[in-house]
Structures are given as structure tokens and as C-alpha cells.
Amino acid sequence: MAKSHWRIGVAGLGTVGGGLVKFLAERPDFAPAGARAEIVGVSARSKDRLRDFDIGGYRWFEDPVALAADPDVDVFVELIGGAEGPAKAAVETALKLGKPVITANKALIATHGAALAVLAEAHDVPLLFEAAVMGGTPAVKMLREAMVGDEVDTVAGILNGTCNYILTEMEARSRTFADVLAEAQRLGYAEADPTTDIGGFDAAHKITILAALAFGCAPNFAAAEIEGVDQIELLDIKLAHDLGYRIRLVASAVRADGGVSVRVHPALAPLGHPLAETRGALNALFIEGRRIGRIFIQGPGAGAGPTAAAVAADIADVMTLARRPVFQAAATTLAPFTGVDAAHRLGKAYIRLLVKDQPGVIAAVSETLAEAGVSIDSFLQKSVEDAGGVPIVLTTHASPESVILEAVERIAALPAVLERPRMLRIARV
């Protein structure tokens, strides 16, 4: 029987935690069926930190594990972050005590989701994480609920707002990566240590979770292939645009023969395509099913309001006793997805070269590609001041990725090539 009053413990009072505290203070009866949700205890690194919301009416816990174990807490909300340490310990404690857990912690779910799902189902309690992916945009619910009557083949999109903001600003203002990153840090869009975002790890955590939901497997973050945007140059932005593309950090999970390809890497999306038109800090996602076809969702991937709304939606599911397996099937039956060898992946590529200004260079590059088994789709030669050579950029027809990579290695060895070629994939969306 559903309860009329639910007592919530919140660990982590940053942007999302603050948004949740404000929301539940204003709307304790937001959930269907008239039940009330009330925060009774909180935990964070500092009790005395200056905040724009009041925590004086809640019991304070120095240790989030103690908050999770408190008998007056019915539902534990973890908003600390991090795959290890107090976040993991507190979540495990709550689940072992038979308490529903709601988290926005993508690193925790991507890394330990399989084990936590076993723990949750063994104690017959929900483990929910809508806010871990795309903030308030319901990507998790879309796969966990709306797509269960279909077979999903592909999930792909833009899952990191910081990287998308940087790439958007580089193009719009003709600014370098380092310049825009520094501004993003000043504005609070990027952390002081931005590695998790610009290195692609944040997006990889998220696509790992979506892959588990889409394909009914255990999250396997270790098998994700990850490449960030920190090597993207303004020249690549401009040349890609001249060829009719825009560079985006694309996260994808694709069902393939023998496994699942889960990847994060910069990719070229055609101008006018929804991913190319997703600008600033927005997130966007395609889900392709065999029966429903292609679905596209777009929205804010972070922020106090949107992400707190996603946490509240999970609280409502707990309060209304909505129950599903954590990852579509019983946790004890799930196996990690198997990665796909590059030799079996077909795709197109953008290759940018810096070569000596001398006769025969283009012929040598074309011949090298042909010998490797790669055919050219388009070709562009630009005169760029202070480039130190002549930039050449080409796109290829679809070939096995291993073949394209081998061709790049051969081109790099040509005497007329002045620096290592830059290869970017063209998005298959």
C-alpha cells in the first residue's frame, strides 16, 4: 500500500541538491495521488557554506552513510558524485537496509551499476537514476519505459553540454579551444579541472548507462572507447564547415554483430542535421528502434531546475510504487556488453593534412589512400596564413575503420607530410 508521507534524506547540496531542496519546500505534494515528500535530513561537505536556500529545518549529518542508515529516512537521494568513496558507501548502505535510492551520479551507475542493481533487487527496492543522463530531459525514462515494446538498434547524441558550448563558441566567434575553455571555467560551465568533460569521460559514463538500458546488458564503462575534444583546433572547425559539416562530441551505442559498439569521439555532423543544430550547452539524443523508428529528444543536460526535476520524477515513481528492473531484466541475468572490433566497423572519415607546397603531393596522398583501399569522397585545399605549410582536407567513402586508420599511418610517413594527419569520424546519424 502506498504511503501518504515519505521522508527524504539528501546527500549533496550542490547545484542539484539545492534545486531539489527548493522544489520540495515549495511543492511537497507534487507527486500523483496526493502523497507528500518531505526532506528530513541532509549531508554535505560543509554545513556552514553560504547557500541561497535554508537547511536549518533539517537534521544535519556529517557522514552521508549515517544519513542513509537513519531510521527516519524512507528514501535516500545521493547527489554527491564520484564512482567511489562516500557516494558508493552511502548508496550501498541504503540498499542493504531496504531503502529506495535515487541518484544523479552517472559515474557510480556506469562503473558499479550492475553490482548495485543486484543489491537493489535482492532487497526488493528501486534504484533510480533519471537525473544521471541529460539532466531534466527524460532519456532514461524513454529507454526504460517507452521503448520496452521495441528493439533498439542505436542510441547516439550530444551528452555533454560543456563540450558542446566550447565547440559552438569556437565556430561562432573564431576563438581557440584554450580561449573558450578558460571563459567556460570563468562562467562556471566547466570545472577548474575540466578533464572529465573535455576528455569525453562524462559523456562516456552517460552513454554506458543508456547502452545498458537500450540493449538489456550490464553497464560496462571499461569497454567504452573514449576520445575527447581537447585536440580540436579552430582550423578543423573552419574546414569542416567549408565541407558542409559541424564538429560535435558524439556519444553512441550501436548494436552490431557480435557485440555493442559504445564510443565517444568528436565527429562531423552535416549542417542542418539536428545534432549540428544543437548549440550551446544543450544535449540531444537519437533513439532508433526497429518498430518505432527514429526518435529525437533535445533539452538542457544540466542545471539546478532541470536536474532537480528529474530527481523529483524518480521520487514520484517511488511514492507511487512504480517498479521495474534496474536495467530491463533481472540483474543477476545481465552480462556486460562486448565491444566491436574496429575491423568490423564501417564509416566515413575527415582527414586533415599539412603538407609541403610542392608538386606531386596530392598525387602521393591519393595513391597512398588507394593502395590502402580507401576512396576519396571530397577534397579541399585551403590557403591559410602562418600555417607553416599547405592544409589539405579530404573526406572518405565508407570503409572499415581499421583500414582508414592504417591509411592515415601510411600518409603520416610520406616525406611531404609535415605533421601527423588529423582524423575525425563523420557521424553515422
N, C-alpha and C positions, 0 to 999 in steps of 0.2 A: 504494500500500500504506500502510495506517495505521501511524503511528509508535508506539512504546511509551513515548516520553518527549517531552514538549512543554515548551519553555522559554518562560515568560511574562514580558513586560515590562508593568509597571503604571504609568501616568502619572496622578497624582492620588491622594492618600492621605487624603481626607476621610472622610465617613461611609461611603460605599460602598466606597471603596478599602480602608479599614481593615477593613470586613466581609469583603472578598474575601481580604485577606492572612491574616486569622484562619482563614477557612474552608479555604483551600488548605494552610495549615500543619498543620491537623488532618486534612484529608481529601485528600491529593494524588492518591489513587487512586479518587476519587469517580465518575469517568466510566465508562460501559459499556465492556466489552471489556478492562478491566484496564490501560489506559494511565495514565500518571502525568502530572500537571500540576505544574510547579514554577516558582515565581517566581524569576527570576534577576536582575532589575533593576527599580529603582523611580525615580520622579521626582516631585517636588512643589515647592511654593513655598519651603518651609523644611525643611532636613534636621534642624534641632535643635528643632523644635516638639515640645512634650510630647504623647506619644501613649500609648494604652493597649495598644499592640502593638509588637513588636520588629522593626525593619528592619535591624538590624546585620548580618544574614547575607546581605543583598542588595547588589549593586553600586548605587551612588548616581549618578544623572545629574542635573546642574543643568538641562540642556536636554532637554525631552521629545522633541524632534526627534532628538537624538543617541541617545536610548533606542530610538526607533522604528527607527533605522538600524543599530543594533548587530547584528553578525552572529550573536551568541549568543542573540538573541531570535527565537523562532519565531512567536509570536502577540503582537500589540500590543493592550493594553487601555487605552482612553482614558477617563478619569474626571475630566477637568479641568473641562469645561463651557465654554459660550460658543460662539457661532457663528463667531467669527473667532479670530485670534491663534494662540497655540501649539497649541491643540487641533486646529484645522484643518490647520496646517502639519505636525504630527506624524502625523495620520491620512493625509494625502496622501503623506507620505514612506514610511510603511509600505506603503501600497497600491502605490506605484510600484516598491517593492522586492519585490513579490510576497508580502507577508506578510498573513495573515488579520488583520482588525481587528474588535474588539468595543468598542462604546461605549454609554454610558448618556446620551449628550449629545443631548437632544431638539432643542435649538436648532440644533445643527450639522446634524442629519439633515433637519429641517424646512426649513432655509434652503438647504443645499448638497447635500442627499441625491441629487438627480438627477445632478449632476456627479461626486460620489463613487461612485455606482453605476456610471457609465460607466468610471471609473478602475478600480474593483474588477474588473469583468467583462473589461476589456481585459487585465488581468494575471492573470485566472483565479483570483481569491482571494475568499473570502467577506467580506462586510461585514454584521455582525450588530448588532442594537440592541434586543433584547428588554427590557432594563432602562430604555430611554428612555421607555416608556409604562406607567403603572400599577405601577411597581416590580416586585415579585415576582408580580403577578397576570398570567397569560400572555395579554395582549391581542394582542400582536404575533404570537405563535405561533398563536393562534386564527385570525387572518385570513390569515397567510402559509401555514399548513399545513392546519388543519382545515376551512377554508371554501373551499378551491380547487375543490371539486366543486359549488359553488353560485354563484349570482349575488347579491351583497349589494346591498341597496337602501338600508339605513340603518345607521349606527353612531352611537350617542348615549349620553352618560352624564356622570358626575362624574369629572373627571380631575385635579382639584387639591385635595389634602387640606387645605391651609391655608385656602382659601376655605370649604370645607365645615365645617371646625372653627369658623370665625368665625360662619357663619350658624347652625350648631347651637347655639352658646353664646348668641348674641343671643336666640334663641327661648326656650331653656331657662331663662335667667337674667334675661331682660328687661333686657339690657345694650345699650349703644350700640355701633355699629361701631367707633368710635375706642377705646373702652374694651377691647373684646375683642381688637382688633388689638394694642394695647400689651401685653396679657397674653401673646398668642401670641408676640410678639417676645421677651418675658422668658423664656418657656418653651423658646424655640428652634424653635417651629413655623413662625415667619415670620422672614424676613431683616430686617436693620437697614433696608435699602431694600426694601420689600415690593412694589414696583411690578410686577415680573414676575408675581407670584402674584395680587394683588388686582386688577390691571389686566386679567387674563384672558390674558396672553401665554403663560404656561406651559401652560395648557390648550390654547391655540391651536396651539402647537408640536406637542403630542401628537395633537390631532385631525387636524392636517395630515398627520402620518405615517400615522395609521390610514386616512385617506381615500385616500392613495396605494396602500396595501395592499388596501383594500376594492374600489377601482374600477380598479386597474391603470393608474394615471396617475403622473406625476411629482409630487413634493411641490411645493406652490405656496403657501408661507406668506403671500406678499404678497396673495393673493386671499381670505384668511380675513377674515371680519367679526368684530370683537372688541369686546366691551363687558365691563367688569369689574364688581365688586360694591361698589366704593368709594362709590357713591351710594345704596346700600340703607340705608334708615332703619328704626329699630325699629318705627315706625308701620306701615310696609309689611309687616313680619314679622307683626305682630298682625292687621292687616286681612286679609291673605292667609289666615291661619289661621282667622279667623272665616268666611271664604268657603269653607273646606274645602281649603285648599292650603298648601303649604310652599315657601318660596323656595330654589332651588338654582342654582348656576352650572352650566349645562348646555352641554356641547360636543357638536356634532352635525355629521355629514356625511351628506347625503341626495342620492341620485341623483334628478335631475329632468330634464324635457325641456330639452334644450339645454345641460345642464351639471351641475355638482355644487354644492350649497349647503353651504359649510363655515363654521360660525359658533360663536361662544362668547358667551353672554349669560346674565344672570340670568333665570330662568323659574320659573313656578309649576307644581309637580307635585302632583297630588291626594293628600290624606292617605291613607295606606295603600299608595300606589304604592311599588315598590321604591326609586325614586330619592328620594322623600320620606322613606323609612325608612333611607336611608344616612346615618348620623350620624357626627359627629366627623371624624377625618382619613381615613376610609375612601374608596376610589374604587369606582365601579360603572360597568358598561357593558352596553348592549344592542347586540346584532348581529342584524339581521333579514335573512334570506336567502329567496329565492323558493322553495326546495325544503325547506330545513331548518326554516324558520320563525324564531321568535324565541329567542335565547339570551341569558341574563343571567349576568354574572360580577361578583363583588364581592370586594374584598380590599384589603390595605394598598398604598398607592401610593408609599410611601417607606420609609426606614429602612434601617439597615445590613444586617440579616439578610435581609429580603425582596429588596432590590435586588441585594445580592451574590449571592443565589441565582439571580436572573435572569441575571446576568453569567456565573455558573458554568454555567448551562444552555447559554449560547451557546458557552462554551469546550468543553463536551462535544460540541456539534454539529461544531465544528471538528475535534476529536480523532477523531470517528467518520466524518469525511469527508462529512457530510450537506451537500448542495449544492442551492440553489435560487436563482433570480434574486432580486436585492435587493428589487425591487418587482413581483413576479409575472410580469413579461415582460422581455425583453431591454432593458437600459437605453437603448440607442440608439433604441428604437422608442417610448419613452414621451413623451407630451405632457402639459403641465400641465393640470390641470382648469380648466374655465371656470366662473366664478361665475354665479349665477342672479339675475336682476333682481327687485327687491322687488315689482314689479307682478305677478309670476307666482307669488308665494309666498302660500299661504293659511294663515291661522292665527287663533287667538283671542288676546285681549289683556285684561290687567288695567289699568285706568286709574284713578288716584287724583287727586282734585281737592281744593283748599282754596278754599272759596267764601264769599262774604258771607252772613250769616244774614238773608236777605230773601226775600219771596215771589217766585215765578216762576223761581227759579234752576234748579231741577230740570227744569222745562219747557223752559227755554232750552237746557240741555245736551242733553236728549233730542232736541229739534228739530234742533240742530246736527249730532248724530250721524246722524239720519235723512236730513238733506239731503246728508250726505257719503256715504250708502249703507252705514252701519254700524248693525246692530241690537243691542240690549242683551239679554244673556242673564241677568244677575243684577245686583242693585243693593243697596247697603248705605250707610246714613248713620249716622255714629257721633258721639257727643258726646265730645270729647277736651279735657281741661283744658289751658289755655295753648297751644292750637293756633293761636290768632290768627284763627280762622275755623271754618267747619264742614267737616270732612273728608267727602268723598263718594267711594265707590269702586264701580266697576262692572266687570263683565266683558262681553265682546262675543261674539257668534256668530262663526264663521269668516268672514273677509273677506280680500281681498288686502291684504298688509301695507302697500303704498303707500297704500291707501285709509284704513286705520286711522291711519297717520301724518299724513295730510292732515286727518283729523278732529280729531286732537289739536291740530294747529296752529290750526284754527278755534276750538276750545274755549278755547285759550290767549288768544285775542283777545277773549273775552267780557268785558264790564265787571265782572261779578260774580266772576270768577275772580281770586284773589289772588296765585297763584304758578303757575309753569309746571307743567302736569299731569305726573304721573309715569306712564309707560307701561312695563309689563313684559309679556313674552310668556308665554302659557300653553303649557307643554311639550307637544309632539306625540309622546308616548311611551306 
